[in-house]
Every structure is written in C-alpha cells, then in structure tokens.
Amino acid sequence: MKKTERAFHEFIDAVYIANTREEFQRVGDRAAHALGFRWFAYFEGGDGDPTVVTSYPKSWADRYCDEQYQHIDPVLRQARTLGPAFPWDASDMAATRSMKERRFLDEALRFNIRAGVTVPIAAGYGRFGAFTFAADDHSPAFDRLTENSKDLLQMMGVSYHAHVKARMSDPLELDGDNVVLTFRERQCLGWASLGKTMQEMATILRVTPRVVKFHLDNGRRKLGASTLPHAVALALRRELLP
C-alpha cells in the first residue's frame, strides 16, 4: 500500500471516532505529518461565526481569527469557487495580489507558512469550507501529491468536514444554559466587567477596537443580552468569565 493510501485509510478510521475539538485537531495533525506537511487547517464559514480547527502556531491562529483574515485570505477566496484540490505558494501568490492581501501573505510567511494544498468544500446554505495541509517550504512532492492523489485529498477534506459538523462538541460549551463563548469573547467580557473601555481592551489584547467590539457584540448576542452591562451581568451569573 502506498504511503498516501495508508495515510488516507488511517485518517478515515481516526476521523470516524473523533468527537471533540482536540481529537479532531490531533487527527488533522497526524495526517499532515504522515503526508509530509507541517500543519493542517480546517475552516467553515459564511454567515455567522466561522468554525476553525488547526495546528497552526497559536499566535497566528488567534491573530487570524481576531483580525477576521478569512475575508482577505487569497487561499480561502480561491476555495470559495469550489473545484478540485489545488496547491498554493504564498510567495508566488503575493506577486499578483492587492496590497492588503500581500500584507496578509507577508505576515503568514513570517510564521513560516509558505506553501500547501487546499481542498474546497461546499458546506451548504451559503457557507463554504476549506481543508488545508501546509508546510514551511515548497517541495515538488506537494505538487505531485496534489496531481496524483487529488481524489484521496478531496475525500479527506469532505469526510473531515462531515464529521466535524456532525459530532464535534466545543470544549467551551457549558451545561445548563448551553451558552458557547469563545476564548476571546470571554476575555473581552471579563475586561468589560472590570470597567475597561474598548480602547483599553484593544491595547491589552494587542488588537484593534473594532476587533474588541466584534467579540463583545458576539458575546452579547449569544447571551441574549440587550446591552453590554446586561451581557456582563449574565456572564458573571453563569460563571462564564475567566
């Protein structure tokens, strides 16, 4: 059995029994290394909050979500058009992109995210997904893998998406009120409970005030609160804050 086929069968077996975010992350990480890549990333989004599971460096993954880079990521833009799995190279892409996209690609390169292969996924109801294997260099083996194992990669991406949507339970999902707050939402509401302004929170978290407002608004909406003080009060009462 070829290396790629063996990695595919091990991946399918593992993703079938995964249930939590951590388990799905380990499945993707093992598959990436088995195929010669360094990281993997799964994204599903559209209207509403995106779902992201990845083994990228945490500082990059946090920044990507905080700055909502999914709106300017050229790899995700190409994945939106659907079609077969495609290879990409951050350096090559930068030459033909807008200034904003070039800044994004330069930042990814600073984290050594240089090349990879992405599987576009049709998620339904106006949403889309992408399953990516990435590396810190561009090896000719990646292009051969994409060309010779395109069907296997496509099945891996679609299978991962189907199982994540069907079974993944977020570790921040709580019993009782069944409220799910992301780490950043809890952070921002926590600082708000201490009387910090949006500008002060942005300075503390090293993000823009717009990003802080985005997380506060999401937290308020999830809690069903009419105002920010109301959201803070509900979050404190339910012991959701750090």
Backbone torsions as a table, in degrees:
resi	resn	phi	psi	omega
1	MET	NA	133.1	-179.3
2	LYS	-66.7	156.7	179.8
3	LYS	-55.9	-44.6	-178.7
4	THR	-64.9	-42.2	-180.0
5	GLU	-65.9	-39.5	178.5
6	ARG	-64.5	-43.8	178.2
7	ALA	-62.2	-37.5	179.3
8	PHE	-64.0	-47.9	-177.8
9	HIS	-66.0	-39.1	177.2
10	GLU	-64.5	-39.0	178.3
11	PHE	-62.9	-47.6	-178.1
12	ILE	-62.2	-42.0	177.9
13	ASP	-62.2	-43.0	-176.0
14	ALA	-71.7	-41.7	-177.2
15	VAL	-69.5	-24.6	179.9
16	TYR	-65.8	-32.1	-176.5
17	ILE	-104.8	-1.2	179.0
18	ALA	-71.2	145.1	-179.9
19	ASN	-132.6	-32.2	-175.9
20	THR	-106.9	166.5	177.8
21	ARG	-57.2	-43.5	-179.3
22	GLU	-62.3	-40.8	179.9
23	GLU	-66.6	-42.5	177.8
24	PHE	-65.4	-34.5	178.0
25	GLN	-65.8	-41.9	178.7
26	ARG	-65.1	-38.7	178.9
27	VAL	-60.4	-48.5	179.9
28	GLY	-64.4	-40.2	-179.0
29	ASP	-64.3	-44.7	179.2
30	ARG	-63.0	-41.0	179.8
31	ALA	-64.9	-40.8	179.2
32	ALA	-58.8	-48.4	-178.6
33	HIS	-67.7	-35.8	179.6
34	ALA	-64.0	-30.2	-178.8
35	LEU	-94.1	1.1	177.3
36	GLY	93.9	12.0	178.0
37	PHE	-100.3	171.1	-179.7
38	ARG	-101.1	-35.2	-176.3
39	TRP	-135.8	168.4	168.8
40	PHE	-136.3	161.3	175.5
41	ALA	-150.3	134.6	173.9
42	TYR	-118.2	130.3	177.9
43	PHE	-131.1	136.4	172.7
44	GLU	-139.4	123.6	-176.0
45	GLY	-158.9	-172.2	-175.3
46	GLY	150.3	-123.9	172.8
47	ASP	-76.1	136.0	179.5
48	GLY	90.4	-171.3	-176.3
49	ASP	-73.4	139.5	176.7
50	PRO	-78.3	160.3	171.3
51	THR	-109.3	126.0	-178.5
52	VAL	-130.4	127.6	172.5
53	VAL	-131.0	124.0	-173.6
54	THR	-155.5	160.1	172.7
55	SER	-110.3	10.5	174.8
56	TYR	-57.0	158.1	175.3
57	PRO	-51.1	136.4	-174.0
58	LYS	-57.8	-39.0	-178.8
59	SER	-62.8	-36.0	177.9
60	TRP	-74.3	-42.6	179.9
61	ALA	-62.1	-42.5	178.7
62	ASP	-64.0	-44.3	-178.7
63	ARG	-65.5	-40.1	179.2
64	TYR	-57.5	-46.2	-179.0
65	CYS	-71.8	-42.6	-178.2
66	ASP	-61.3	-42.6	-177.6
67	GLU	-88.8	1.0	179.3
68	GLN	53.9	48.2	-177.1
69	TYR	-66.2	-11.4	178.7
70	GLN	-59.8	-21.0	-178.7
71	HIS	-79.4	-16.8	-178.9
72	ILE	-123.9	-3.7	-179.5
73	ASP	-65.3	113.8	-177.0
74	PRO	-66.3	-26.0	176.9
75	VAL	-66.9	-44.4	177.6
76	LEU	-66.9	-35.2	177.4
77	ARG	-61.2	-40.9	177.6
78	GLN	-69.1	-35.7	179.7
79	ALA	-66.0	-27.3	179.4
80	ARG	-61.4	-27.1	-177.7
81	THR	-79.7	-2.6	-177.8
82	LEU	61.8	-161.4	-174.0
83	GLY	101.6	-174.0	-176.4
84	PRO	-76.7	172.3	175.6
85	ALA	-58.6	144.3	-178.2
86	PHE	-137.3	142.9	175.6
87	PRO	-83.4	156.8	177.0
88	TRP	-147.3	154.7	178.6
89	ASP	-134.5	119.9	-174.5
90	ALA	-60.3	-38.9	-179.1
91	SER	-66.7	-44.0	-180.0
92	ASP	-66.4	-39.4	-178.3
93	MET	-65.4	-35.0	-174.5
94	ALA	-61.0	-28.8	-175.4
95	ALA	-66.4	-23.5	-174.8
96	THR	-117.5	17.3	-174.3
97	ARG	-110.3	169.2	178.3
98	SER	-69.7	167.6	179.7
99	MET	-58.9	-42.3	-179.1
100	LYS	-64.3	-42.4	179.1
101	GLU	-68.5	-36.3	178.3
102	ARG	-65.1	-38.8	177.2
103	ARG	-63.6	-40.1	177.5
104	PHE	-62.4	-46.7	-178.9
105	LEU	-65.5	-37.8	176.8
106	ASP	-62.3	-38.5	179.3
107	GLU	-67.7	-41.1	176.9
108	ALA	-61.2	-39.5	179.3
109	LEU	-64.9	-30.5	177.4
110	ARG	-66.8	-21.6	174.3
111	PHE	-94.8	11.2	179.0
112	ASN	67.1	20.7	175.3
113	ILE	-88.3	100.3	-168.1
114	ARG	-110.9	-35.3	-173.7
115	ALA	-155.9	165.0	179.1
116	GLY	178.2	-168.4	176.9
117	VAL	-137.2	136.2	-174.9
118	THR	-125.8	137.4	176.8
119	VAL	-105.2	114.2	174.6
120	PRO	-70.7	144.2	-177.6
121	ILE	-133.1	129.0	173.9
122	ALA	-83.3	113.7	-173.9
123	ALA	-96.7	-13.1	178.6
124	GLY	87.8	156.0	177.6
125	TYR	55.2	41.5	176.2
126	GLY	79.5	2.6	179.7
127	ARG	-100.9	164.2	178.9
128	PHE	-144.7	162.9	-180.0
129	GLY	-135.9	166.8	176.9
130	ALA	-150.7	135.0	177.3
131	PHE	-119.2	122.5	-170.3
132	THR	-126.5	139.0	164.4
133	PHE	-110.1	134.0	-175.8
134	ALA	-134.0	160.7	-177.3
135	ALA	-144.7	169.7	-179.5
136	ASP	-93.9	6.5	171.0
137	ASP	-151.9	169.1	-179.5
138	HIS	-107.1	103.3	179.2
139	SER	-95.3	140.2	175.0
140	PRO	-55.9	-22.9	179.3
141	ALA	-63.6	-30.2	179.9
142	PHE	-64.5	-43.3	179.8
143	ASP	-65.0	-39.0	178.3
144	ARG	-66.1	-39.7	178.8
145	LEU	-61.8	-44.8	-179.7
146	THR	-62.6	-41.1	-177.0
147	GLU	-73.8	-42.1	-173.2
148	ASN	-89.2	-21.4	-175.8
149	SER	-125.4	31.1	-176.1
150	LYS	-58.1	-41.3	-178.5
151	ASP	-67.0	-40.8	179.2
152	LEU	-64.9	-43.8	179.0
153	LEU	-61.5	-41.5	179.3
154	GLN	-61.5	-43.1	179.7
155	MET	-67.1	-35.2	177.3
156	MET	-63.3	-46.8	-179.2
157	GLY	-63.7	-46.1	-179.1
158	VAL	-66.1	-41.2	179.3
159	SER	-64.6	-42.7	179.3
160	TYR	-60.5	-45.9	179.7
161	HIS	-60.0	-45.5	-176.9
162	ALA	-62.7	-42.6	-177.6
163	HIS	-73.9	-37.4	176.4
164	VAL	-60.5	-47.8	-178.3
165	LYS	-65.6	-32.0	-175.5
166	ALA	-83.2	-33.7	-167.8
167	ARG	-131.3	-10.9	-173.7
168	MET	-69.5	129.1	174.5
169	SER	-108.5	124.9	-178.5
170	ASP	-69.0	132.5	-179.1
171	PRO	-65.2	-14.6	178.3
172	LEU	-94.7	2.9	178.0
173	GLU	-75.7	129.5	-173.4
174	LEU	-112.9	153.1	177.9
175	ASP	-73.3	175.2	177.3
176	GLY	83.4	-96.4	-177.5
177	ASP	-81.9	-8.3	177.7
178	ASN	57.7	37.8	-179.6
179	VAL	-90.8	134.3	178.5
180	VAL	-116.0	114.1	175.7
181	LEU	-115.8	135.2	175.6
182	THR	-72.9	167.7	179.2
183	PHE	-57.8	-44.7	-179.0
184	ARG	-67.2	-37.4	177.7
185	GLU	-62.5	-42.1	178.5
186	ARG	-67.4	-39.2	177.7
187	GLN	-59.8	-50.6	-176.3
188	CYS	-64.7	-42.9	177.8
189	LEU	-65.8	-33.7	177.5
190	GLY	-64.3	-45.1	177.6
191	TRP	-67.2	-35.3	177.1
192	ALA	-62.8	-36.0	179.0
193	SER	-65.9	-19.9	178.6
194	LEU	-96.0	7.5	175.1
195	GLY	86.7	11.5	-180.0
196	LYS	-74.4	142.6	175.3
197	THR	-80.7	169.3	178.9
198	MET	-63.1	-38.3	178.9
199	GLN	-64.9	-41.8	179.1
200	GLU	-65.2	-41.4	178.0
201	MET	-63.8	-40.9	179.3
202	ALA	-60.7	-40.3	179.1
203	THR	-66.8	-43.4	-179.2
204	ILE	-63.6	-45.0	-175.4
205	LEU	-87.8	-6.1	179.7
206	ARG	60.9	44.9	175.0
207	VAL	-132.0	-178.7	178.5
208	THR	-87.8	156.3	175.1
209	PRO	-56.7	-31.4	179.0
210	ARG	-62.3	-39.4	178.7
211	VAL	-66.4	-41.6	178.3
212	VAL	-60.4	-46.3	-179.9
213	LYS	-61.3	-38.5	178.9
214	PHE	-58.8	-47.1	-178.3
215	HIS	-70.8	-37.7	178.3
216	LEU	-65.4	-42.5	179.4
217	ASP	-63.7	-41.0	178.7
218	ASN	-63.9	-44.1	179.2
219	GLY	-62.5	-43.1	179.6
220	ARG	-62.2	-42.5	-179.5
221	ARG	-64.3	-44.3	-178.6
222	LYS	-63.7	-34.8	-179.0
223	LEU	-81.3	-8.9	-178.7
224	GLY	71.1	29.0	-177.4
225	ALA	-92.1	149.2	-179.7
226	SER	-87.2	-26.0	-179.4
227	THR	-137.5	167.7	177.4
228	LEU	-64.4	-45.8	176.7
229	PRO	-58.5	-36.2	177.1
230	HIS	-63.1	-42.8	179.3
231	ALA	-63.2	-42.6	179.0
232	VAL	-61.8	-43.9	-179.3
233	ALA	-62.1	-43.5	179.2
234	LEU	-64.7	-42.6	-179.0
235	ALA	-64.7	-40.0	178.3
236	LEU	-65.9	-42.8	-178.7
237	ARG	-62.8	-35.4	-178.5
238	ARG	-91.8	4.0	177.4
239	GLU	57.8	45.7	-179.0
240	LEU	-94.7	-13.0	-172.0
241	LEU	-92.2	151.6	-178.5
242	PRO	-69.4	NA	NA
